[in-house]
């Protein structure tokens, strides 16, 4: 997360810029298929508008497939990172996040000091 994001409220903090996105996303969780509406997308995740938020729990592993206009179909794995009144925030998994990797040694050192 960029330093300038540290002073924003948690709901405004972002690891990557968001781009509005309006497409239908097939979501598979626990072997069940749901169709959700994408609201926005970034390099690290996607926010989905959902009327059935009770189908999801934070840390659920999910599979996503969708097609952005003018692009090839996309498949991603992800983890439900947050649930709001509007829908669910999904963090893509299986992607190398430079900021996370850069911080990992510092976090490990902090726990070693305890």
Phi and psi restraints in degrees (range 20) as a CNS / XPLOR table:
assign (resid 1 and name C) (resid 2 and name N)
       (resid 2 and name CA) (resid 2 and name C) 1.0 -69.7 20.0 2
assign (resid 2 and name N) (resid 2 and name CA)
       (resid 2 and name C) (resid 3 and name N) 1.0 150.2 20.0 2
assign (resid 2 and name C) (resid 3 and name N)
       (resid 3 and name CA) (resid 3 and name C) 1.0 -55.5 20.0 2
assign (resid 3 and name N) (resid 3 and name CA)
       (resid 3 and name C) (resid 4 and name N) 1.0 -42.0 20.0 2
assign (resid 3 and name C) (resid 4 and name N)
       (resid 4 and name CA) (resid 4 and name C) 1.0 -62.1 20.0 2
assign (resid 4 and name N) (resid 4 and name CA)
       (resid 4 and name C) (resid 5 and name N) 1.0 -24.0 20.0 2
assign (resid 4 and name C) (resid 5 and name N)
       (resid 5 and name CA) (resid 5 and name C) 1.0 -74.8 20.0 2
assign (resid 5 and name N) (resid 5 and name CA)
       (resid 5 and name C) (resid 6 and name N) 1.0 -19.9 20.0 2
assign (resid 5 and name C) (resid 6 and name N)
       (resid 6 and name CA) (resid 6 and name C) 1.0 -63.3 20.0 2
assign (resid 6 and name N) (resid 6 and name CA)
       (resid 6 and name C) (resid 7 and name N) 1.0 -24.1 20.0 2
assign (resid 6 and name C) (resid 7 and name N)
       (resid 7 and name CA) (resid 7 and name C) 1.0 -94.7 20.0 2
assign (resid 7 and name N) (resid 7 and name CA)
       (resid 7 and name C) (resid 8 and name N) 1.0 1.3 20.0 2
assign (resid 7 and name C) (resid 8 and name N)
       (resid 8 and name CA) (resid 8 and name C) 1.0 -88.7 20.0 2
assign (resid 8 and name N) (resid 8 and name CA)
       (resid 8 and name C) (resid 9 and name N) 1.0 153.9 20.0 2
assign (resid 8 and name C) (resid 9 and name N)
       (resid 9 and name CA) (resid 9 and name C) 1.0 -60.1 20.0 2
assign (resid 9 and name N) (resid 9 and name CA)
       (resid 9 and name C) (resid 10 and name N) 1.0 152.9 20.0 2
assign (resid 9 and name C) (resid 10 and name N)
       (resid 10 and name CA) (resid 10 and name C) 1.0 -51.1 20.0 2
assign (resid 10 and name N) (resid 10 and name CA)
       (resid 10 and name C) (resid 11 and name N) 1.0 -38.3 20.0 2
assign (resid 10 and name C) (resid 11 and name N)
       (resid 11 and name CA) (resid 11 and name C) 1.0 -70.5 20.0 2
assign (resid 11 and name N) (resid 11 and name CA)
       (resid 11 and name C) (resid 12 and name N) 1.0 -12.5 20.0 2
assign (resid 11 and name C) (resid 12 and name N)
       (resid 12 and name CA) (resid 12 and name C) 1.0 -102.8 20.0 2
assign (resid 12 and name N) (resid 12 and name CA)
       (resid 12 and name C) (resid 13 and name N) 1.0 -6.9 20.0 2
assign (resid 12 and name C) (resid 13 and name N)
       (resid 13 and name CA) (resid 13 and name C) 1.0 -76.6 20.0 2
assign (resid 13 and name N) (resid 13 and name CA)
       (resid 13 and name C) (resid 14 and name N) 1.0 136.2 20.0 2
assign (resid 13 and name C) (resid 14 and name N)
       (resid 14 and name CA) (resid 14 and name C) 1.0 -138.5 20.0 2
assign (resid 14 and name N) (resid 14 and name CA)
       (resid 14 and name C) (resid 15 and name N) 1.0 140.2 20.0 2
assign (resid 14 and name C) (resid 15 and name N)
       (resid 15 and name CA) (resid 15 and name C) 1.0 -83.5 20.0 2
assign (resid 15 and name N) (resid 15 and name CA)
       (resid 15 and name C) (resid 16 and name N) 1.0 -22.6 20.0 2
assign (resid 15 and name C) (resid 16 and name N)
       (resid 16 and name CA) (resid 16 and name C) 1.0 -148.6 20.0 2
assign (resid 16 and name N) (resid 16 and name CA)
       (resid 16 and name C) (resid 17 and name N) 1.0 149.4 20.0 2
assign (resid 16 and name C) (resid 17 and name N)
       (resid 17 and name CA) (resid 17 and name C) 1.0 -61.6 20.0 2
assign (resid 17 and name N) (resid 17 and name CA)
       (resid 17 and name C) (resid 18 and name N) 1.0 141.4 20.0 2
assign (resid 17 and name C) (resid 18 and name N)
       (resid 18 and name CA) (resid 18 and name C) 1.0 -93.5 20.0 2
assign (resid 18 and name N) (resid 18 and name CA)
       (resid 18 and name C) (resid 19 and name N) 1.0 145.2 20.0 2
assign (resid 18 and name C) (resid 19 and name N)
       (resid 19 and name CA) (resid 19 and name C) 1.0 -122.5 20.0 2
assign (resid 19 and name N) (resid 19 and name CA)
       (resid 19 and name C) (resid 20 and name N) 1.0 128.1 20.0 2
assign (resid 19 and name C) (resid 20 and name N)
       (resid 20 and name CA) (resid 20 and name C) 1.0 -55.3 20.0 2
assign (resid 20 and name N) (resid 20 and name CA)
       (resid 20 and name C) (resid 21 and name N) 1.0 141.6 20.0 2
assign (resid 20 and name C) (resid 21 and name N)
       (resid 21 and name CA) (resid 21 and name C) 1.0 -151.0 20.0 2
assign (resid 21 and name N) (resid 21 and name CA)
       (resid 21 and name C) (resid 22 and name N) 1.0 127.1 20.0 2
assign (resid 21 and name C) (resid 22 and name N)
       (resid 22 and name CA) (resid 22 and name C) 1.0 -128.9 20.0 2
assign (resid 22 and name N) (resid 22 and name CA)
       (resid 22 and name C) (resid 23 and name N) 1.0 88.3 20.0 2
assign (resid 22 and name C) (resid 23 and name N)
       (resid 23 and name CA) (resid 23 and name C) 1.0 -142.6 20.0 2
assign (resid 23 and name N) (resid 23 and name CA)
       (resid 23 and name C) (resid 24 and name N) 1.0 162.7 20.0 2
assign (resid 23 and name C) (resid 24 and name N)
       (resid 24 and name CA) (resid 24 and name C) 1.0 -85.0 20.0 2
assign (resid 24 and name N) (resid 24 and name CA)
       (resid 24 and name C) (resid 25 and name N) 1.0 134.0 20.0 2
assign (resid 24 and name C) (resid 25 and name N)
       (resid 25 and name CA) (resid 25 and name C) 1.0 -116.8 20.0 2
assign (resid 25 and name N) (resid 25 and name CA)
       (resid 25 and name C) (resid 26 and name N) 1.0 127.3 20.0 2
assign (resid 25 and name C) (resid 26 and name N)
       (resid 26 and name CA) (resid 26 and name C) 1.0 -82.9 20.0 2
assign (resid 26 and name N) (resid 26 and name CA)
       (resid 26 and name C) (resid 27 and name N) 1.0 125.0 20.0 2
assign (resid 26 and name C) (resid 27 and name N)
       (resid 27 and name CA) (resid 27 and name C) 1.0 -119.5 20.0 2
assign (resid 27 and name N) (resid 27 and name CA)
       (resid 27 and name C) (resid 28 and name N) 1.0 126.5 20.0 2
assign (resid 27 and name C) (resid 28 and name N)
       (resid 28 and name CA) (resid 28 and name C) 1.0 -113.3 20.0 2
assign (resid 28 and name N) (resid 28 and name CA)
       (resid 28 and name C) (resid 29 and name N) 1.0 122.3 20.0 2
assign (resid 28 and name C) (resid 29 and name N)
       (resid 29 and name CA) (resid 29 and name C) 1.0 -137.0 20.0 2
assign (resid 29 and name N) (resid 29 and name CA)
       (resid 29 and name C) (resid 30 and name N) 1.0 130.5 20.0 2
assign (resid 29 and name C) (resid 30 and name N)
       (resid 30 and name CA) (resid 30 and name C) 1.0 51.5 20.0 2
assign (resid 30 and name N) (resid 30 and name CA)
       (resid 30 and name C) (resid 31 and name N) 1.0 38.9 20.0 2
assign (resid 30 and name C) (resid 31 and name N)
       (resid 31 and name CA) (resid 31 and name C) 1.0 76.6 20.0 2
assign (resid 31 and name N) (resid 31 and name CA)
       (resid 31 and name C) (resid 32 and name N) 1.0 4.3 20.0 2
assign (resid 31 and name C) (resid 32 and name N)
       (resid 32 and name CA) (resid 32 and name C) 1.0 -108.8 20.0 2
assign (resid 32 and name N) (resid 32 and name CA)
       (resid 32 and name C) (resid 33 and name N) 1.0 142.6 20.0 2
assign (resid 32 and name C) (resid 33 and name N)
       (resid 33 and name CA) (resid 33 and name C) 1.0 -101.7 20.0 2
assign (resid 33 and name N) (resid 33 and name CA)
       (resid 33 and name C) (resid 34 and name N) 1.0 130.3 20.0 2
assign (resid 33 and name C) (resid 34 and name N)
       (resid 34 and name CA) (resid 34 and name C) 1.0 -126.4 20.0 2
assign (resid 34 and name N) (resid 34 and name CA)
       (resid 34 and name C) (resid 35 and name N) 1.0 150.5 20.0 2
assign (resid 34 and name C) (resid 35 and name N)
       (resid 35 and name CA) (resid 35 and name C) 1.0 -112.0 20.0 2
assign (resid 35 and name N) (resid 35 and name CA)
       (resid 35 and name C) (resid 36 and name N) 1.0 122.3 20.0 2
assign (resid 35 and name C) (resid 36 and name N)
       (resid 36 and name CA) (resid 36 and name C) 1.0 -125.0 20.0 2
assign (resid 36 and name N) (resid 36 and name CA)
       (resid 36 and name C) (resid 37 and name N) 1.0 161.1 20.0 2
assign (resid 36 and name C) (resid 37 and name N)
       (resid 37 and name CA) (resid 37 and name C) 1.0 -98.6 20.0 2
assign (resid 37 and name N) (resid 37 and name CA)
       (resid 37 and name C) (resid 38 and name N) 1.0 122.2 20.0 2
assign (resid 37 and name C) (resid 38 and name N)
       (resid 38 and name CA) (resid 38 and name C) 1.0 -71.8 20.0 2
assign (resid 38 and name N) (resid 38 and name CA)
       (resid 38 and name C) (resid 39 and name N) 1.0 141.6 20.0 2
assign (resid 38 and name C) (resid 39 and name N)
       (resid 39 and name CA) (resid 39 and name C) 1.0 -106.1 20.0 2
assign (resid 39 and name N) (resid 39 and name CA)
       (resid 39 and name C) (resid 40 and name N) 1.0 -49.0 20.0 2
assign (resid 39 and name C) (resid 40 and name N)
       (resid 40 and name CA) (resid 40 and name C) 1.0 -152.4 20.0 2
assign (resid 40 and name N) (resid 40 and name CA)
       (resid 40 and name C) (resid 41 and name N) 1.0 164.3 20.0 2
assign (resid 40 and name C) (resid 41 and name N)
       (resid 41 and name CA) (resid 41 and name C) 1.0 -143.4 20.0 2
assign (resid 41 and name N) (resid 41 and name CA)
       (resid 41 and name C) (resid 42 and name N) 1.0 152.3 20.0 2
assign (resid 41 and name C) (resid 42 and name N)
       (resid 42 and name CA) (resid 42 and name C) 1.0 -141.1 20.0 2
assign (resid 42 and name N) (resid 42 and name CA)
       (resid 42 and name C) (resid 43 and name N) 1.0 -177.0 20.0 2
assign (resid 42 and name C) (resid 43 and name N)
       (resid 43 and name CA) (resid 43 and name C) 1.0 -66.6 20.0 2
assign (resid 43 and name N) (resid 43 and name CA)
       (resid 43 and name C) (resid 44 and name N) 1.0 -21.5 20.0 2
assign (resid 43 and name C) (resid 44 and name N)
       (resid 44 and name CA) (resid 44 and name C) 1.0 -108.5 20.0 2
assign (resid 44 and name N) (resid 44 and name CA)
       (resid 44 and name C) (resid 45 and name N) 1.0 -12.0 20.0 2
assign (resid 44 and name C) (resid 45 and name N)
       (resid 45 and name CA) (resid 45 and name C) 1.0 -177.4 20.0 2
assign (resid 45 and name N) (resid 45 and name CA)
       (resid 45 and name C) (resid 46 and name N) 1.0 -172.1 20.0 2
assign (resid 45 and name C) (resid 46 and name N)
       (resid 46 and name CA) (resid 46 and name C) 1.0 -147.5 20.0 2
assign (resid 46 and name N) (resid 46 and name CA)
       (resid 46 and name C) (resid 47 and name N) 1.0 146.8 20.0 2
assign (resid 46 and name C) (resid 47 and name N)
       (resid 47 and name CA) (resid 47 and name C) 1.0 -110.5 20.0 2
assign (resid 47 and name N) (resid 47 and name CA)
       (resid 47 and name C) (resid 48 and name N) 1.0 130.3 20.0 2
assign (resid 47 and name C) (resid 48 and name N)
       (resid 48 and name CA) (resid 48 and name C) 1.0 -116.5 20.0 2
assign (resid 48 and name N) (resid 48 and name CA)
       (resid 48 and name C) (resid 49 and name N) 1.0 128.4 20.0 2
assign (resid 48 and name C) (resid 49 and name N)
       (resid 49 and name CA) (resid 49 and name C) 1.0 -75.0 20.0 2
assign (resid 49 and name N) (resid 49 and name CA)
       (resid 49 and name C) (resid 50 and name N) 1.0 131.6 20.0 2
assign (resid 49 and name C) (resid 50 and name N)
       (resid 50 and name CA) (resid 50 and name C) 1.0 -141.8 20.0 2
assign (resid 50 and name N) (resid 50 and name CA)
       (resid 50 and name C) (resid 51 and name N) 1.0 133.9 20.0 2
assign (resid 50 and name C) (resid 51 and name N)
       (resid 51 and name CA) (resid 51 and name C) 1.0 -89.9 20.0 2
assign (resid 51 and name N) (resid 51 and name CA)
       (resid 51 and name C) (resid 52 and name N) 1.0 -12.0 20.0 2
assign (resid 51 and name C) (resid 52 and name N)
       (resid 52 and name CA) (resid 52 and name C) 1.0 -121.1 20.0 2
assign (resid 52 and name N) (resid 52 and name CA)
       (resid 52 and name C) (resid 53 and name N) 1.0 56.8 20.0 2
assign (resid 52 and name C) (resid 53 and name N)
       (resid 53 and name CA) (resid 53 and name C) 1.0 -61.2 20.0 2
assign (resid 53 and name N) (resid 53 and name CA)
       (resid 53 and name C) (resid 54 and name N) 1.0 -22.0 20.0 2
assign (resid 53 and name C) (resid 54 and name N)
       (resid 54 and name CA) (resid 54 and name C) 1.0 -66.3 20.0 2
assign (resid 54 and name N) (resid 54 and name CA)
       (resid 54 and name C) (resid 55 and name N) 1.0 -12.9 20.0 2
assign (resid 54 and name C) (resid 55 and name N)
       (resid 55 and name CA) (resid 55 and name C) 1.0 -76.9 20.0 2
assign (resid 55 and name N) (resid 55 and name CA)
       (resid 55 and name C) (resid 56 and name N) 1.0 -9.5 20.0 2
assign (resid 55 and name C) (resid 56 and name N)
       (resid 56 and name CA) (resid 56 and name C) 1.0 -122.5 20.0 2
assign (resid 56 and name N) (resid 56 and name CA)
       (resid 56 and name C) (resid 57 and name N) 1.0 152.6 20.0 2
assign (resid 56 and name C) (resid 57 and name N)
       (resid 57 and name CA) (resid 57 and name C) 1.0 -135.1 20.0 2
assign (resid 57 and name N) (resid 57 and name CA)
       (resid 57 and name C) (resid 58 and name N) 1.0 146.9 20.0 2
assign (resid 57 and name C) (resid 58 and name N)
       (resid 58 and name CA) (resid 58 and name C) 1.0 -56.2 20.0 2
assign (resid 58 and name N) (resid 58 and name CA)
       (resid 58 and name C) (resid 59 and name N) 1.0 136.9 20.0 2
assign (resid 58 and name C) (resid 59 and name N)
       (resid 59 and name CA) (resid 59 and name C) 1.0 80.6 20.0 2
assign (resid 59 and name N) (resid 59 and name CA)
       (resid 59 and name C) (resid 60 and name N) 1.0 2.4 20.0 2
assign (resid 59 and name C) (resid 60 and name N)
       (resid 60 and name CA) (resid 60 and name C) 1.0 -59.7 20.0 2
assign (resid 60 and name N) (resid 60 and name CA)
       (resid 60 and name C) (resid 61 and name N) 1.0 135.2 20.0 2
assign (resid 60 and name C) (resid 61 and name N)
       (resid 61 and name CA) (resid 61 and name C) 1.0 -87.6 20.0 2
assign (resid 61 and name N) (resid 61 and name CA)
       (resid 61 and name C) (resid 62 and name N) 1.0 131.0 20.0 2
assign (resid 61 and name C) (resid 62 and name N)
       (resid 62 and name CA) (resid 62 and name C) 1.0 -133.9 20.0 2
assign (resid 62 and name N) (resid 62 and name CA)
       (resid 62 and name C) (resid 63 and name N) 1.0 161.3 20.0 2
assign (resid 62 and name C) (resid 63 and name N)
       (resid 63 and name CA) (resid 63 and name C) 1.0 -115.4 20.0 2
assign (resid 63 and name N) (resid 63 and name CA)
       (resid 63 and name C) (resid 64 and name N) 1.0 135.6 20.0 2
assign (resid 63 and name C) (resid 64 and name N)
       (resid 64 and name CA) (resid 64 and name C) 1.0 -122.0 20.0 2
assign (resid 64 and name N) (resid 64 and name CA)
       (resid 64 and name C) (resid 65 and name N) 1.0 142.8 20.0 2
assign (resid 64 and name C) (resid 65 and name N)
       (resid 65 and name CA) (resid 65 and name C) 1.0 -143.4 20.0 2
assign (resid 65 and name N) (resid 65 and name CA)
       (resid 65 and name C) (resid 66 and name N) 1.0 137.2 20.0 2
assign (resid 65 and name C) (resid 66 and name N)
       (resid 66 and name CA) (resid 66 and name C) 1.0 -162.1 20.0 2
assign (resid 66 and name N) (resid 66 and name CA)
       (resid 66 and name C) (resid 67 and name N) 1.0 169.4 20.0 2
assign (resid 66 and name C) (resid 67 and name N)
       (resid 67 and name CA) (resid 67 and name C) 1.0 -135.0 20.0 2
assign (resid 67 and name N) (resid 67 and name CA)
       (resid 67 and name C) (resid 68 and name N) 1.0 118.7 20.0 2
assign (resid 67 and name C) (resid 68 and name N)
       (resid 68 and name CA) (resid 68 and name C) 1.0 -79.6 20.0 2
assign (resid 68 and name N) (resid 68 and name CA)
       (resid 68 and name C) (resid 69 and name N) 1.0 148.7 20.0 2
assign (resid 68 and name C) (resid 69 and name N)
       (resid 69 and name CA) (resid 69 and name C) 1.0 -53.9 20.0 2
assign (resid 69 and name N) (resid 69 and name CA)
       (resid 69 and name C) (resid 70 and name N) 1.0 129.8 20.0 2
assign (resid 69 and name C) (resid 70 and name N)
       (resid 70 and name CA) (resid 70 and name C) 1.0 75.5 20.0 2
assign (resid 70 and name N) (resid 70 and name CA)
       (resid 70 and name C) (resid 71 and name N) 1.0 10.7 20.0 2
assign (resid 70 and name C) (resid 71 and name N)
       (resid 71 and name CA) (resid 71 and name C) 1.0 -127.6 20.0 2
assign (resid 71 and name N) (resid 71 and name CA)
       (resid 71 and name C) (resid 72 and name N) 1.0 167.4 20.0 2
assign (resid 71 and name C) (resid 72 and name N)
       (resid 72 and name CA) (resid 72 and name C) 1.0 -72.7 20.0 2
assign (resid 72 and name N) (resid 72 and name CA)
       (resid 72 and name C) (resid 73 and name N) 1.0 156.2 20.0 2
assign (resid 72 and name C) (resid 73 and name N)
       (resid 73 and name CA) (resid 73 and name C) 1.0 -58.2 20.0 2
assign (resid 73 and name N) (resid 73 and name CA)
       (resid 73 and name C) (resid 74 and name N) 1.0 147.8 20.0 2
assign (resid 73 and name C) (resid 74 and name N)
       (resid 74 and name CA) (resid 74 and name C) 1.0 -122.5 20.0 2
assign (resid 74 and name N) (resid 74 and name CA)
       (resid 74 and name C) (resid 75 and name N) 1.0 138.8 20.0 2
assign (resid 74 and name C) (resid 75 and name N)
       (resid 75 and name CA) (resid 75 and name C) 1.0 -124.3 20.0 2
assign (resid 75 and name N) (resid 75 and name CA)
       (resid 75 and name C) (resid 76 and name N) 1.0 133.2 20.0 2
assign (resid 75 and name C) (resid 76 and name N)
       (resid 76 and name CA) (resid 76 and name C) 1.0 -138.5 20.0 2
assign (resid 76 and name N) (resid 76 and name CA)
       (resid 76 and name C) (resid 77 and name N) 1.0 151.0 20.0 2
assign (resid 76 and name C) (resid 77 and name N)
       (resid 77 and name CA) (resid 77 and name C) 1.0 -99.5 20.0 2
assign (resid 77 and name N) (resid 77 and name CA)
       (resid 77 and name C) (resid 78 and name N) 1.0 156.6 20.0 2
assign (resid 77 and name C) (resid 78 and name N)
       (resid 78 and name CA) (resid 78 and name C) 1.0 -159.8 20.0 2
assign (resid 78 and name N) (resid 78 and name CA)
       (resid 78 and name C) (resid 79 and name N) 1.0 175.7 20.0 2
assign (resid 78 and name C) (resid 79 and name N)
       (resid 79 and name CA) (resid 79 and name C) 1.0 -129.2 20.0 2
assign (resid 79 and name N) (resid 79 and name CA)
       (resid 79 and name C) (resid 80 and name N) 1.0 135.4 20.0 2
assign (resid 79 and name C) (resid 80 and name N)
       (resid 80 and name CA) (resid 80 and name C) 1.0 -67.2 20.0 2
assign (resid 80 and name N) (resid 80 and name CA)
       (resid 80 and name C) (resid 81 and name N) 1.0 116.7 20.0 2
assign (resid 80 and name C) (resid 81 and name N)
       (resid 81 and name CA) (resid 81 and name C) 1.0 -94.8 20.0 2
assign (resid 81 and name N) (resid 81 and name CA)
       (resid 81 and name C) (resid 82 and name N) 1.0 -31.2 20.0 2
assign (resid 81 and name C) (resid 82 and name N)
       (resid 82 and name CA) (resid 82 and name C) 1.0 -157.8 20.0 2
assign (resid 82 and name N) (resid 82 and name CA)
       (resid 82 and name C) (resid 83 and name N) 1.0 156.6 20.0 2
assign (resid 82 and name C) (resid 83 and name N)
       (resid 83 and name CA) (resid 83 and name C) 1.0 -129.3 20.0 2
assign (resid 83 and name N) (resid 83 and name CA)
       (resid 83 and name C) (resid 84 and name N) 1.0 128.6 20.0 2
assign (resid 83 and name C) (resid 84 and name N)
       (resid 84 and name CA) (resid 84 and name C) 1.0 -123.5 20.0 2
assign (resid 84 and name N) (resid 84 and name CA)
       (resid 84 and name C) (resid 85 and name N) 1.0 -179.2 20.0 2
assign (resid 84 and name C) (resid 85 and name N)
       (resid 85 and name CA) (resid 85 and name C) 1.0 -63.8 20.0 2
assign (resid 85 and name N) (resid 85 and name CA)
       (resid 85 and name C) (resid 86 and name N) 1.0 -26.5 20.0 2
assign (resid 85 and name C) (resid 86 and name N)
       (resid 86 and name CA) (resid 86 and name C) 1.0 -89.3 20.0 2
assign (resid 86 and name N) (resid 86 and name CA)
       (resid 86 and name C) (resid 87 and name N) 1.0 -28.9 20.0 2
assign (resid 86 and name C) (resid 87 and name N)
       (resid 87 and name CA) (resid 87 and name C) 1.0 168.6 20.0 2
assign (resid 87 and name N) (resid 87 and name CA)
       (resid 87 and name C) (resid 88 and name N) 1.0 -148.8 20.0 2
assign (resid 87 and name C) (resid 88 and name N)
       (resid 88 and name CA) (resid 88 and name C) 1.0 -126.8 20.0 2
assign (resid 88 and name N) (resid 88 and name CA)
       (resid 88 and name C) (resid 89 and name N) 1.0 141.5 20.0 2
assign (resid 88 and name C) (resid 89 and name N)
       (resid 89 and name CA) (resid 89 and name C) 1.0 -99.0 20.0 2
assign (resid 89 and name N) (resid 89 and name CA)
       (resid 89 and name C) (resid 90 and name N) 1.0 129.1 20.0 2
assign (resid 89 and name C) (resid 90 and name N)
       (resid 90 and name CA) (resid 90 and name C) 1.0 -117.5 20.0 2
assign (resid 90 and name N) (resid 90 and name CA)
       (resid 90 and name C) (resid 91 and name N) 1.0 130.2 20.0 2
assign (resid 90 and name C) (resid 91 and name N)
       (resid 91 and name CA) (resid 91 and name C) 1.0 -97.0 20.0 2
assign (resid 91 and name N) (resid 91 and name CA)
       (resid 91 and name C) (resid 92 and name N) 1.0 122.2 20.0 2
assign (resid 91 and name C) (resid 92 and name N)
       (resid 92 and name CA) (resid 92 and name C) 1.0 -64.8 20.0 2
assign (resid 92 and name N) (resid 92 and name CA)
       (resid 92 and name C) (resid 93 and name N) 1.0 140.4 20.0 2
assign (resid 92 and name C) (resid 93 and name N)
       (resid 93 and name CA) (resid 93 and name C) 1.0 -112.0 20.0 2
assign (resid 93 and name N) (resid 93 and name CA)
       (resid 93 and name C) (resid 94 and name N) 1.0 165.9 20.0 2
assign (resid 93 and name C) (resid 94 and name N)
       (resid 94 and name CA) (resid 94 and name C) 1.0 78.9 20.0 2
assign (resid 94 and name N) (resid 94 and name CA)
       (resid 94 and name C) (resid 95 and name N) 1.0 15.3 20.0 2
assign (resid 94 and name C) (resid 95 and name N)
       (resid 95 and name CA) (resid 95 and name C) 1.0 -118.0 20.0 2
assign (resid 95 and name N) (resid 95 and name CA)
       (resid 95 and name C) (resid 96 and name N) 1.0 139.9 20.0 2
assign (resid 95 and name C) (resid 96 and name N)
       (resid 96 and name CA) (resid 96 and name C) 1.0 -81.8 20.0 2
assign (resid 96 and name N) (resid 96 and name CA)
       (resid 96 and name C) (resid 97 and name N) 1.0 111.1 20.0 2
assign (resid 96 and name C) (resid 97 and name N)
       (resid 97 and name CA) (resid 97 and name C) 1.0 -96.0 20.0 2
assign (resid 97 and name N) (resid 97 and name CA)
       (resid 97 and name C) (resid 98 and name N) 1.0 108.0 20.0 2
assign (resid 97 and name C) (resid 98 and name N)
       (resid 98 and name CA) (resid 98 and name C) 1.0 -54.8 20.0 2
assign (resid 98 and name N) (resid 98 and name CA)
       (resid 98 and name C) (resid 99 and name N) 1.0 -43.4 20.0 2
assign (resid 98 and name C) (resid 99 and name N)
       (resid 99 and name CA) (resid 99 and name C) 1.0 -63.4 20.0 2
assign (resid 99 and name N) (resid 99 and name CA)
       (resid 99 and name C) (resid 100 and name N) 1.0 -39.1 20.0 2
assign (resid 99 and name C) (resid 100 and name N)
       (resid 100 and name CA) (resid 100 and name C) 1.0 -65.9 20.0 2
assign (resid 100 and name N) (resid 100 and name CA)
       (resid 100 and name C) (resid 101 and name N) 1.0 -45.7 20.0 2
assign (resid 100 and name C) (resid 101 and name N)
       (resid 101 and name CA) (resid 101 and name C) 1.0 -64.8 20.0 2
assign (resid 101 and name N) (resid 101 and name CA)
       (resid 101 and name C) (resid 102 and name N) 1.0 -34.0 20.0 2
assign (resid 101 and name C) (resid 102 and name N)
       (resid 102 and name CA) (resid 102 and name C) 1.0 -66.9 20.0 2
assign (resid 102 and name N) (resid 102 and name CA)
       (resid 102 and name C) (resid 103 and name N) 1.0 -35.3 20.0 2
assign (resid 102 and name C) (resid 103 and name N)
       (resid 103 and name CA) (resid 103 and name C) 1.0 -83.4 20.0 2
assign (resid 103 and name N) (resid 103 and name CA)
       (resid 103 and name C) (resid 104 and name N) 1.0 -22.0 20.0 2
assign (resid 103 and name C) (resid 104 and name N)
       (resid 104 and name CA) (resid 104 and name C) 1.0 -53.2 20.0 2
assign (resid 104 and name N) (resid 104 and name CA)
       (resid 104 and name C) (resid 105 and name N) 1.0 -48.9 20.0 2
assign (resid 104 and name C) (resid 105 and name N)
       (resid 105 and name CA) (resid 105 and name C) 1.0 -60.4 20.0 2
assign (resid 105 and name N) (resid 105 and name CA)
       (resid 105 and name C) (resid 106 and name N) 1.0 -35.8 20.0 2
assign (resid 105 and name C) (resid 106 and name N)
       (resid 106 and name CA) (resid 106 and name C) 1.0 -66.9 20.0 2
assign (resid 106 and name N) (resid 106 and name CA)
       (resid 106 and name C) (resid 107 and name N) 1.0 -40.2 20.0 2
assign (resid 106 and name C) (resid 107 and name N)
       (resid 107 and name CA) (resid 107 and name C) 1.0 -66.1 20.0 2
assign (resid 107 and name N) (resid 107 and name CA)
       (resid 107 and name C) (resid 108 and name N) 1.0 -44.9 20.0 2
assign (resid 107 and name C) (resid 108 and name N)
       (resid 108 and name CA) (resid 108 and name C) 1.0 -60.2 20.0 2
assign (resid 108 and name N) (resid 108 and name CA)
       (resid 108 and name C) (resid 109 and name N) 1.0 -41.3 20.0 2
assign (resid 108 and name C) (resid 109 and name N)
       (resid 109 and name CA) (resid 109 and name C) 1.0 -63.0 20.0 2
assign (resid 109 and name N) (resid 109 and name CA)
       (resid 109 and name C) (resid 110 and name N) 1.0 -38.1 20.0 2
assign (resid 109 and name C) (resid 110 and name N)
       (resid 110 and name CA) (resid 110 and name C) 1.0 -61.8 20.0 2
assign (resid 110 and name N) (resid 110 and name CA)
       (resid 110 and name C) (resid 111 and name N) 1.0 -44.6 20.0 2
assign (resid 110 and name C) (resid 111 and name N)
       (resid 111 and name CA) (resid 111 and name C) 1.0 -71.8 20.0 2
assign (resid 111 and name N) (resid 111 and name CA)
       (resid 111 and name C) (resid 112 and name N) 1.0 -31.3 20.0 2
assign (resid 111 and name C) (resid 112 and name N)
       (resid 112 and name CA) (resid 112 and name C) 1.0 -65.4 20.0 2
assign (resid 112 and name N) (resid 112 and name CA)
       (resid 112 and name C) (resid 113 and name N) 1.0 -30.8 20.0 2
assign (resid 112 and name C) (resid 113 and name N)
       (resid 113 and name CA) (resid 113 and name C) 1.0 -71.9 20.0 2
assign (resid 113 and name N) (resid 113 and name CA)
       (resid 113 and name C) (resid 114 and name N) 1.0 -19.4 20.0 2
